Amino acid sequence: MASNPDVEGTPLLGPLPLELQQIKDQKDAAAALAARRRGEDVKTIERNILKIRRRSFGESSLSPEDSATRRSSRAIKRRKFDDEISEPNLIIPPSTPQPCTPGIQVPALGSVESRSRNSSVCLTEPTTPVSGLDNNCLANSLTMSDLRLKKLIRDKRKRKGRKDELTKDLGRWKPTDDIALVTAVEQTKDLNLVFKGVKFSCHFTLSEIQERWYTLLFDPVISQLAQQAMKNLPQEVVHKIMLNTPFSREEEDVIINCGIKSSAPTVSLSEFEKLLLSKPGVFHPYRTGRTLFTHWQYLKFHSLLPEQTVRPMPKPDSGHQVLDFIDGEELILDSELQDPEDTNLNTELMGAERNAKHEIRRMEAEVTKWQVLVDQVSGSNTSEFDNQTLAVLRGRLVRYLMRSREISVGRAAQNHVVDVDLTLEGPASKISRSQARIKLKHTAEFHLANEGFRPVIVNGTPVLTGESIILQNNAVVEFSSLRFIFLINQDLIAAIRTETFKNNFIKTLS
């Protein structure tokens, strides 16, 4: 039986009539509007719940972004006891069930804080019934809000952990290291050469360099962060890194085969600049003629140019074996090493030696003077005279021996030397440097002549300047405030007088 399109219940084929199309559009618009209103109602309920929580904790400035943060209204936080801990729940008194109508506002609820130690969501306990809102609908809305808050907290923790994992590998590797690594790998095509020839900001092992290179290649997140950091580097830093880029094998081949011989007496910089201009596609964009010339010198120093030959190492059994540094150092004799002559040091040593000799001579001259003081202090019993002492000028502390026929008495100074230095006895500031002179005459008599500005008193008799007096045995001689006793070696003087008398008698007979 053929189907009749006019029969009721059979769908029409082709486009709908204009009236039906308008009716369908109106129904679709009404359904979309109802769905949008339902979504707005859910958001309104969530905002009301947040308002309730803010009122319960006294935090009117709590934003929806901070809804997942645990808050407390206590001024001083303390740890809760077990009887104070309870699971968060919402207790709503029973009321007449009413349909959940969209767009109803939730009134403010008085609440008592009820928190759990392990819960990050704080709910309130209403004390007044809610009118116009189904209890089940409100509980479902609050439960959905709690789940939403927990999901936000969980997503936030996940994002934080993922960020930590992404930035964990960026601690030691700086943008300068990344750009040096990328440029060196592009030049050498070998990570081993990069490890040996590139100087990074800190020491990296070969495995760390390989891992970093593979991360820059295959990890899109870290690669994007590294690229952004390299773009933010200053131009002068990038230029400095590019100047230190290692040479590739192609660049070294061009430099070696440039035709410049190592035996040439002079090599100009312009030749390398011409070489750089002749092959711009081979060299790195940051190469200059100076860098090419420096690298050519390095190749020459290590005998890597084609015309250079390296002598073979001698065999161990031959006499020309190359010694190690330690072995060669042991063969060097210190006596064969000749240091350059230091004229300043020699002059200083000669001056020090001359001053030492002068001091020794001065001390030798004063030994006899100080010996008298030492004997007096030590109390040693020395004889008053010996066979060479003509007389003694004895003071309270020292005694001076007269062993020559004429001696000078006074005060010693820097450029003035006397035989009898009176400063050893006591204060002699008022005594002249050449105060007196004691002389043994041919008549075997001692005479004292005053040559100073102040008088000399002998046995209470003053002797003025230019005068002289005979000194007898045990005569008291005063020089300013210093007092001495003049003692004569009677035996020696008698022998001298006898010898003088014999000589005179022989002369008269002849």
Secondary structure by P-SEA (a helix, b strand, c coil): cccccccccccccccccaaaaaaaaaaaaaaaaaaaaaaaaaaaaaaaaaaaaaaaacccccccccccbbbbcccbbbbbcccccccbbbbbcccccccccccccccbbbbcbbbbccccbbbbbbccccccccaaaaaaaaaaaaaaaaaaaaaaaaaaaaaaaaacccccccaaaaaaaaaaaaacccaaaaaacccccccccaaaaaaaaaaacccaaaaaaaaaaaaaccaaaaaaaaaaccccaaaaaaaaacccccccccccaaaaaaaaaaccccccccccaaaaaaaaaaaaaacccccbbbbcccccccccccccaaaaaaacccccccccccaaaaaaaaaaaaaaaaaaaaaaaacccaaaaaaaaacccccccccccccccccccbbbbbccccccccccccccccccccccccccccccccccccccccccbbbbbbcccbbbbcccccccccbbbbbccbbbbbcccbbbbbbbaaaaaaaaaaaaaaaaaaaaac
